[in-house]
Amino acid sequence: MRVSLLLTLFLVAACPPKIPKYDYSQEPDPRNKELILGVGDTISVNVWENRDINTESTIRPDGTITMPLVGDLKAAGETPSALKAKIRTKLENFLKIVPGTDPVTVAVRNWRSYRFTIQGEVVRQGVFTSDHFVTVADAIAMAGGMSRFAKRSEIKLFRPDPKTRVTRTIPLDYDLLASGKRLDMNIWVLPDDVIFVP
């Protein structure tokens, strides 16, 4: 019995952890793209030589803002550039805009829509936010690190696609990541990602 137990323990110890098969290089670096606006973000809209129209708004839970003359506009899911173009088009119905000019500016004052969730064997579970993009290692550190019961080689990141609404599962091995052996696993966390530490 004792020999059998020792043999089993030896075989388990001899088997290296299974390395996840996943092409992490395909995951986006959000720092290289224009910001996508979301609920809770505060933006200011300025229209040149039309001070009365200028406004500062926080994107409401329904994803909209309200602006003089224009009324309600969907802002969530838009980039500042795309929103600026929409506002300019709407204003053409009320103002004389010289062709070739760009009288509208949209600036992000407060970025609050960058939220992600960490669940499972971490010190503090919950929804986290940051004023800048973070990596998986940064996110786990924000949660106070992992508990001693965590299965560090079986972490999963669930990433919803806002267009297809399909959620992808990205496998992560924290020890390989933290040791520097697989730095490609230290991907950027995107809004609405869920990190689960079993």
N, C-alpha and C positions, 0 to 999 in steps of 0.2 A: 504493500500500500504506500509506504513512505517512498520507495524507489519510483513508483508510478507518479506520485505527486512531484517529486524532484524532476523527473523527466519532462513532465508537462510544463513546469515552471521554466525549465531550461529552453524548451522549444518556443515558449511565448517570448522569453527574453531574447532569443536568437533571431526572431522574426522582426525585421525592421518595420517601422510604421509605413503604411501604404501612402505613397506620395500622390496627391490629387492630380488627375489628368485634366488640365484646363489651360486654355490659352489666355493668360492674364493680360497679355499685351493688347488684346482687343478691347479691353475696358477703357473708357474715355478718361482723359485728363480734363476736368471741367475748367481748369485755370486758363486753358487756351481758347475758350469759347465765350461768347457774350452771355451775360447773366440772363437766366430765365426768371421772370417775375412770378411771385406767388402770393398767396394770402398772408397778410400781415406785413408785407413790405410797404414802406412809405416812399412815395415818389413825389417829386416836384415837377410841374409842367409850366414852362415859361414860353410865352408867345411874344416875339419882338414887337415893341411899340404898342402892345395891348395889355397893359398892366392889369386891367380889370378882369382879364380872363385867366391870368396866372393863378395856379392853385397848387396846394400840397395835399395829397390824399394818401390814406392807408387803404390798401386793397382789402375789401370786405370779404367775409366768408363765402359770398357767392361769386367771388373773383372779379368784381367790378369796382370802378371808381366813378365819381361824379364830377363833371367839369362844366363851368358856365358855357352857355351856348350849345355845347356838344351833348350834355346830359350824361346818361350812364354809358360807360364803355367797359368792355371786357378787357382786363389787363393781365389777369393770371394766365400763365402759359405763354405770354408774349415776351420778346426781348425788348429792351428800351427802344431800339431802333425801329422794330416793327410797330410798337405802340405809337411812336412819334409819327410814323407814316399814316397810321389810322387817324390820328388826331388831325393831322394836316389835311387829309381828305375831307374829314367832317367839317373843318373850319372853312373850307373853300365855298361852302353853302352860305356862309355868313360874312366872310371877310374877303377883301380883294387881295389876293396873294400874287405877287409878281412871279411869273414863271422863272424857274431856275434858282429861286431863292429857297432858303430853308429856315423859316422864322420860328419853328418849334424846337424846343429842347426838352428832353426828358432826363432827369437825374435821379438816381437812387439815393435817398437820404438815410434810410434804415433798412437793412436786409434781415428780415426775420423769418423768411420762408425756408431757410436751410435747416431742416429738422430730420433727424434719423433716430431709430429705436435700437436699443441694446437690451437683449433678454437673456435669461439663463443664469449660468454660474459666474456672475460678476458681482463686485461689491455693491454697486448701485445700478439696479435696472431702471429703465425708463426712457423717456423721449429727451434727446439732447439737441442743443442748437449751438451754433458758432457763428462768428462774424467773418470766418474764412473757411475754405475747404480743408477738411482733415483726412488723413489716411486711416486705414483700419487700425494700425497700431496706436495712433493718436486717439481714436474713438474709444478703444478699449481702456486706454489710460484715463480718459475722461470719466469712464464708469468705475474708476478706482481699481482697475485690474481684475484678474480672474480669481475665483475662489480656489481653495486647494482641491476641490472636488471636480474642477473643470476638466473636460476632455479636450485638451489643448490642440490635438491634431484633428478634431472633428468639427471645427467651427464652420458655420454656414452663413453666407451673406445672401439675403433674399432681395433681389432687385426688380421692382416692377417697371415695365415699359409703359410710359405714359400714352404712347400711341396705340399699341396693340393690347395693352392691359394684361399682357402675359408676364408672369413673374419667373425670373431665372434664378437658379440656385448656384451660387459660386462657392466651391469648397476652399477652406483655408486651414493651414497648419501653422499655428502660432509659433511653435518652437523653431520650425524651419525659417519662418519669416524673421523672428527676433534674432536668430543666430547669424543672419546675413546670408544664409545658404540659398534662400529663395526670396530675395528682395522684390521680385516681380509680383509676389502675393500681396505686397503692401499697397493695394490699389486705393484710389481715392473714393471716399464715401460720397454718394450722391444723395440729393434730397429724397426722402421717403424710403431709403434703404433700411433693412432690418438685419442686424447682426445677432445671430443666436449662438450662444456658447453652451453646449450640452454639459 
